Amino acid sequence: MSTANSLKCYSCKGPDDGRPYPQSICENEETEVTCTSKNNTVMACGKYHHEIMSGVLLHEVEARDCIPEKDCYWIGMSCRAIILAGGECEHSCCYEDLCNNVSPLTSDKLLIAGAYVCAIVYVYQLTKGY
């Protein structure tokens, strides 16, 4: 395991407003970043991917980034919301350099916020019949 100050992860984050950000775009736009830790927080490389139907359109979001280890739980909860709404969702957290690039499908606060926004928007739309 790399230390928190030297862990390198892939990073790609789409818009933070729930718009689609497919895996193919993420892979083309990803960059390597070095994780920075505040208050000796253990960092991980996170990966998040979901697909859910919205009417006749498939909505896909992929995100990768350095995240505090404790936030891996919250990303998992976001995935649960997508799955409960009828979508597919996978996430992972890993602790070796550049480990968040390999399939299976799957930040800091932007990754988590994006996951929550997507989950909330689509659960709301599904319950309202949009």
C-alpha positions in Angstrom: 0.0 0.0 0.0 1.3 3.5 -0.9 1.4 6.2 1.8 -1.4 8.8 1.7 1.0 11.5 0.5 2.3 9.6 -2.5 -0.7 7.6 -3.7 -1.4 8.2 -7.4 -4.9 7.7 -8.9 -6.6 8.3 -12.1 -9.0 11.2 -12.1 -11.9 12.1 -14.3 -15.0 13.8 -13.2 -17.9 15.0 -15.3 -20.3 17.8 -14.6 -21.5 18.0 -11.0 -25.1 18.6 -12.0 -26.3 15.1 -12.8 -25.6 15.2 -16.6 -24.4 12.1 -18.3 -20.6 11.4 -18.3 -20.1 8.0 -20.0 -17.2 5.7 -19.2 -15.7 6.3 -22.7 -15.4 10.0 -22.1 -14.0 9.5 -18.7 -11.3 7.2 -20.1 -10.4 9.8 -22.7 -10.2 12.6 -20.3 -8.6 10.9 -17.3 -5.4 12.3 -15.8 -3.0 11.0 -13.2 -3.1 12.9 -9.9 -1.2 12.6 -6.6 -3.5 12.3 -3.6 -3.1 14.9 -0.9 -4.2 14.1 2.6 -5.4 16.5 5.3 -5.1 15.7 9.0 -3.4 12.3 8.2 -6.6 11.0 6.5 -6.1 7.7 4.7 -6.7 8.2 1.0 -7.9 5.7 -1.6 -8.3 5.6 -5.4 -12.1 5.6 -6.0 -14.1 4.6 -9.0 -17.8 5.0 -9.5 -20.0 4.0 -12.4 -23.8 3.9 -12.8 -26.3 3.3 -15.6 -30.0 3.9 -15.2 -32.9 4.4 -17.7 -34.6 7.7 -17.6 -37.6 7.3 -19.9 -36.1 5.9 -23.1 -32.7 7.3 -22.5 -29.8 5.5 -20.8 -28.1 7.8 -18.3 -24.4 6.8 -17.6 -22.0 8.4 -15.2 -18.4 7.4 -14.5 -16.0 9.1 -12.1 -12.5 8.4 -10.7 -10.4 10.3 -8.2 -8.5 10.3 -4.9 -11.0 10.1 -2.0 -10.8 9.9 1.7 -11.1 6.2 2.7 -14.1 7.0 5.0 -16.0 8.3 1.9 -16.0 4.8 0.3 -19.0 4.0 2.4 -21.0 6.9 1.2 -20.3 6.2 -2.4 -21.6 2.7 -1.7 -24.8 4.1 -0.3 -25.2 6.2 -3.4 -24.9 3.0 -5.5 -27.5 1.4 -3.4 -29.9 4.2 -4.2 -29.3 3.8 -7.9 -29.8 0.0 -7.7 -33.0 0.5 -5.7 -34.2 2.8 -8.4 -33.7 0.0 -11.0 -30.3 1.0 -12.3 -26.9 -0.7 -12.3 -24.1 0.7 -10.2 -20.6 -0.4 -9.2 -17.9 1.3 -7.1 -14.5 0.5 -5.7 -11.8 1.9 -3.5 -8.3 0.6 -3.8 -4.9 1.6 -2.3 -2.2 1.0 -4.9 -1.0 3.5 -7.4 -3.3 3.9 -10.4 -5.5 1.0 -9.3 -8.8 2.8 -10.2 -8.5 2.3 -14.0 -9.3 -1.3 -14.4 -12.8 -2.7 -15.0 -15.1 -3.7 -13.3 -17.2 -0.5 -13.7 -16.9 2.0 -11.2 -12.8 12.1 -5.3 -12.9 13.9 -3.3 -16.1 15.8 -2.6 -16.9 16.2 -6.3 -17.2 12.5 -6.9 -19.4 12.0 -3.8 -21.5 15.0 -4.6 -21.9 13.9 -8.2 -23.0 10.4 -7.1 -25.5 11.9 -4.6 -26.9 14.3 -7.2 -27.4 11.6 -9.7 -29.0 9.2 -7.2 -31.3 11.9 -5.9 -32.3 13.3 -9.3 -33.2 9.9 -10.7 -34.9 8.5 -7.7 -37.0 11.7 -7.6 -37.8 11.4 -11.3 -38.7 7.8 -11.0 -41.1 8.5 -8.1 -42.7 11.4 -10.0 -43.1 9.5 -13.3 -40.8 11.6 -15.4 
